[in-house]
Amino acid sequence: MPIEIFTSQIMEDLEKLAHFNKDLLMDKISGKETIYRRLIETALHTFPAYFSEIKAAIKAENHVLIGDIAHTIKGAAATICFSRLEEMAFKLEKSDDDFTKIAKLLSLMEEEFEVLKQLVRHP
C-alpha cells in the first residue's frame, strides 16, 4: 500500500476521536487538579523519550522493540485520555515490518503530540 493511502486511512480513522478528553481524565482522578498537573507534566517529559526510542529502533530495524514501546505509549495515552495518540500507538504496535510506514506513523504521532502540548497548556 502506498504511503499516501496508508496516511490517509490513519487520518480518516482518527477524525472521529478527540485529541484530549480532559473531562474524562478529571473524572478518573476525582477532579484533583494537583494529580492532573503531575500527570500532564510527566507525559510532556516522557513521550518525547519514547519517540526517540522508537527512532532508534527504526534505525536498528527492531520491530519487536517498536511494538513494545508502542504498547507502553498506548497505555500511557489511554490513562491520560489522549485518544488520538492512543489509537496511533495501537496502529504502530500492530504494524508490519514496513519501516517507511512505521516512520511515517511516528511522524504523525509527534505532530499529534505537538497539538496535545498546546491543548493541555492552554485548555
N, C-alpha and C positions, 0 to 999 in steps of 0.2 A: 504494500500500500504506500503510495507516495506520501511524503511528509506533510504536504499541504492538506491532503484529505485526513490524515491522522490528526493534525492540529485542529482542523475544522470540526471533526467529530468530538474531540475533547471539549472544545469551547461550547459546542451545542449541548453537551451533557451538563456542563456547569451553569448554563444560563438560568436554570430553574433553582439553583442553590444560592443562598445568601453568602456573602463573603464572611460575615461575622454575625452571630446571634448573641448579642450582649444580654438580652433579657433571659435567654435560656441559661447562659453562664451564671448570671446573678441568681437565678433560681437554684441552680446546682450548689451554689456556695452560700445560700441563705442570705443573699443581699450584702454580704460582708465586703465592704469596699477595700479594706486592707488586704484581704486574700485576693481580690480581683487585681489590685495593683501588683501584688507579688507574682501572680500567675502570668500577667501580661509582660512584666519586666523579664521574667525568666524566659518566656517564649521569644521575646525580642533579642535576647542574647544567645539562645540555644539553637533556633532554627538556622541561622547562618552557618553555624558549625556543622550541622547536619548536611547542609547543601555542599559545603566544602568537602566533607567526607564522601558524598556521592560523586563529586567531580573526580576525586582521586580514584574511586572505584571504577568510574567510567574509563579513566586513563589506563587502569590496570585490567580493564575488561572483566571485572569481577561481578558477575550478575548476582551471585548469591549475596554478597555484601550489600549491593544496591537494594535487593529485596529486604534485607534485614533492617537497613537504615530507613527505607520507605515505610516499613511496618512501624517503626518507632515514631516517625513523623505522623503517620496516620493516627496512632493512639494519642499523641500529644495534641494534635489538631482537634480531634474529637473531644478531648477533655475540655478544651477551651473554646469550643464551638466555632472553629474556623472551618466552616463546612466545605468550601471550595478546595482549600488546601488539603483537607482530609480526603476528598474524592480524588484529587490529583495523586496523592500519596498511594491511595488504593490502586489506581491505574499503574503507577510506577512499580508497586510491589508485584503486580500480576503481569508485568510486561514481559515480552520475549527478549531475546538476546540482540535486538537491533539497537546498537548503541547510539546511532544517529537519532532514533526516536526517543530513546532514554534521555539524551542530552537536550532535545527539544522540550520534552516534558519537564525536565529540571528547570529549564529557562522559564517556562510558563509558571512553574511553582515559585520561582524567585520574583517574577513580576507580580504574582498574587500576594506574596509576602510584602512587597512594597505598598500595595493597596492596603493590606491589613495594618501595616505600621501607621499609616495615615488615619485609618478608621479608629484605632484604639487610642491614638494620641489626641484626636480631635473628633470625638463621637458626635 
